[in-house]
Amino acid sequence: NDNQLPLRIAKVLKLAPVKAETLNGGKPYHFVLEGGSIDTNGRGVLLTTEECLLSPIQQRNPGLSREQIEQTLGQYLGLEKVLWLDRGIVGDDTHGHVDDITRFVAEDTVVTVVEGNKNDPNHELLAENLKRLKQMTDQNGRKFQIVELPMPSPVVFRGQRLPASYANFYIANNVVLVPVFNDPNDRVALNTLAPLFPGRQVVGIYCRDLVWGLGTIHCMTQQQPAI
């Protein structure tokens, strides 16, 4: 039923549906992608992770090389650059969605989560992502402004680490909905994000129960561009 939604939405909006296709082994191939696996600045730059789009685990597009993936993304999304981070956070069943780790908040500014506890398994992998971000540049060759977000304390349910992250926020027309977890870092995260969204109200939404489903606010939404 999910696969029928694009056609229904296109019919309601009276738009022609677009099927993203490329060649795989010389044959037409329908390119597969989830919304949470990419984030763009709206000016030709896209962020994703190697773990999500290049790993053989949960492989979306088997047989496609990094170059083919970049070419296909560029063709359908009007990109100039695809920037590759390393891995997503522990507990993410999507295997590396970028919407739990690093997000654009302006064309030249990203927020990225960091883990200060060196004993936490997220510490090293998020440090690697931050290191890569510091070397990346935008469509004009300029380095990004990088704002660090904390991570909440580990959220565990029945022995399973869940992918709780403040980066999984949703940007709407007049508001930014941010997952919070009844954690001391909730206020730190909200205060960090608020100045980055002038003209929008930043609102915390309690998500400790929601993340039992292995995702929070951005994971359960998909923005609908204005016509």
VEXKE-350795 format. One line per field, with one value per residue (C-alpha): residue number from 1; residue in three letters; x, y, z. Coordinates in steps of 0.02 Angstrom, whole numbers. Each point is the difference from the previous one (the first is absolute). Example, Ala and Ser with C-alpha at 12.3 -4.5 7.8 and 13.67 -1.06 7.14 Angstrom:
2
k = (1|2) .
r = (ala|ser) .
east = (615|69) .
north = (-225|172) .
up = (390|-33) .
This chain:
227
k = (1|2|3|4|5|6|7|8|9|10|11|12|13|14|15|16|17|18|19|20|21|22|23|24|25|26|27|28|29|30|31|32|33|34|35|36|37|38|39|40|41|42|43|44|45|46|47|48|49|50|51|52|53|54|55|56|57|58|59|60|61|62|63|64|65|66|67|68|69|70|71|72|73|74|75|76|77|78|79|80|81|82|83|84|85|86|87|88|89|90|91|92|93|94|95|96|97|98|99|100|101|102|103|104|105|106|107|108|109|110|111|112|113|114|115|116|117|118|119|120|121|122|123|124|125|126|127|128|129|130|131|132|133|134|135|136|137|138|139|140|141|142|143|144|145|146|147|148|149|150|151|152|153|154|155|156|157|158|159|160|161|162|163|164|165|166|167|168|169|170|171|172|173|174|175|176|177|178|179|180|181|182|183|184|185|186|187|188|189|190|191|192|193|194|195|196|197|198|199|200|201|202|203|204|205|206|207|208|209|210|211|212|213|214|215|216|217|218|219|220|221|222|223|224|225|226|227) .
r = (asn|asp|asn|gln|leu|pro|leu|arg|ile|ala|lys|val|leu|lys|leu|ala|pro|val|lys|ala|glu|thr|leu|asn|gly|gly|lys|pro|tyr|his|phe|val|leu|glu|gly|gly|ser|ile|asp|thr|asn|gly|arg|gly|val|leu|leu|thr|thr|glu|glu|cys|leu|leu|ser|pro|ile|gln|gln|arg|asn|pro|gly|leu|ser|arg|glu|gln|ile|glu|gln|thr|leu|gly|gln|tyr|leu|gly|leu|glu|lys|val|leu|trp|leu|asp|arg|gly|ile|val|gly|asp|asp|thr|his|gly|his|val|asp|asp|ile|thr|arg|phe|val|ala|glu|asp|thr|val|val|thr|val|val|glu|gly|asn|lys|asn|asp|pro|asn|his|glu|leu|leu|ala|glu|asn|leu|lys|arg|leu|lys|gln|met|thr|asp|gln|asn|gly|arg|lys|phe|gln|ile|val|glu|leu|pro|met|pro|ser|pro|val|val|phe|arg|gly|gln|arg|leu|pro|ala|ser|tyr|ala|asn|phe|tyr|ile|ala|asn|asn|val|val|leu|val|pro|val|phe|asn|asp|pro|asn|asp|arg|val|ala|leu|asn|thr|leu|ala|pro|leu|phe|pro|gly|arg|gln|val|val|gly|ile|tyr|cys|arg|asp|leu|val|trp|gly|leu|gly|thr|ile|his|cys|met|thr|gln|gln|gln|pro|ala|ile) .
east = (0|146|54|-168|13|108|-125|-146|89|47|-181|-66|131|-20|185|89|85|186|79|184|91|178|94|57|93|-57|-183|-126|-4|-120|108|-48|17|-81|-26|98|156|34|0|30|35|-114|149|70|83|-59|57|-13|100|107|-78|-174|27|163|-1|-51|-108|-180|62|-120|73|109|116|11|168|28|20|-164|-92|71|-46|-179|-24|70|-111|-164|37|100|158|176|75|-35|89|31|2|52|-130|-164|-34|-10|-175|-52|-85|11|189|63|-138|74|-155|55|174|25|-125|5|-80|55|91|167|-36|-18|-39|81|-17|151|23|112|7|152|-69|-159|7|-65|151|125|-117|-72|176|44|-152|47|178|-67|-120|142|84|-155|-50|-161|-45|112|150|-26|8|-161|-44|-17|-108|17|-151|15|-71|-125|48|-24|-182|-18|-157|1|189|3|87|-119|48|-43|70|-40|49|-161|-97|-129|0|-176|-60|-1|64|141|-53|144|-1|37|23|-22|189|109|65|-176|15|177|-59|-152|105|128|-128|-109|121|26|-183|-48|-183|-42|-50|106|-112|53|-108|18|59|64|-150|0|182|-51|-49|184|-28|-76|-70|96|-8|-190|-22|40|-7|-119|72|-113|-63) .
north = (0|117|-16|68|162|95|-32|53|159|40|-21|115|134|-28|-30|-128|-133|-24|-172|13|-119|-40|-141|-150|-131|86|-19|132|0|86|93|-28|132|50|180|-21|-56|171|183|147|185|47|70|-157|-89|-164|-91|-188|-142|-138|-121|30|10|-96|-140|-177|-7|51|42|117|-6|-155|10|190|81|159|95|-67|44|177|18|-59|112|146|-31|-7|123|132|-26|64|-97|-157|1|-166|-17|-165|-85|31|-19|-161|-77|70|-144|93|-24|177|127|174|80|-68|77|153|125|159|149|125|-15|30|-72|-176|-69|-164|-108|-41|-117|62|-166|-91|-165|16|-93|155|104|-62|-10|174|70|-72|83|167|-18|-28|147|117|-44|16|152|65|30|153|-85|79|-97|-22|79|-149|3|-145|-80|-114|-174|-51|-135|-174|-50|-188|-106|-185|-3|85|168|115|136|151|159|186|10|-88|164|51|173|62|169|92|-126|-124|-157|-73|-171|8|-142|67|19|142|31|36|183|11|-65|115|152|-47|-17|151|136|-98|18|184|18|-176|-61|-145|-122|-155|-155|-140|-153|-126|-111|37|-53|-177|-11|37|177|165|157|16|-189|2|148|57|182|53|146|145|5) .
up = (0|34|-181|-59|99|-127|-139|111|55|-180|-52|136|-41|-188|-22|-108|106|-25|10|42|-116|-44|-85|100|-99|-159|45|61|190|121|126|183|135|166|52|161|-93|-77|50|-117|17|-145|-96|-79|146|76|157|22|79|-71|123|-71|-188|-27|129|-55|157|-41|-174|-89|-174|-21|-148|-4|35|101|-163|-71|160|-4|-183|29|151|-97|-150|97|141|-93|101|-20|145|99|168|88|188|79|109|89|185|98|1|-169|-89|-167|6|-10|-33|-2|77|170|-8|-112|-71|-101|88|-134|-165|87|174|67|171|46|155|108|148|140|93|-69|64|-102|-166|-88|52|-128|-149|29|22|-171|-77|78|-65|-176|12|44|-165|-108|-103|-75|-182|-1|77|171|162|97|164|117|157|120|83|152|7|134|123|-74|-18|21|-14|43|-16|-170|-28|-92|-125|108|-78|2|-183|-50|0|-129|-81|-42|-64|166|124|31|94|100|86|187|122|178|4|67|-176|-64|49|-70|-167|-9|49|-132|-139|41|-64|-161|-49|9|-45|57|172|61|95|95|-22|126|-98|126|-38|-187|-21|50|-184|-44|-60|51|-81|-163|-26|0|-117|-175|-49|-139|-101|-41|-179) .
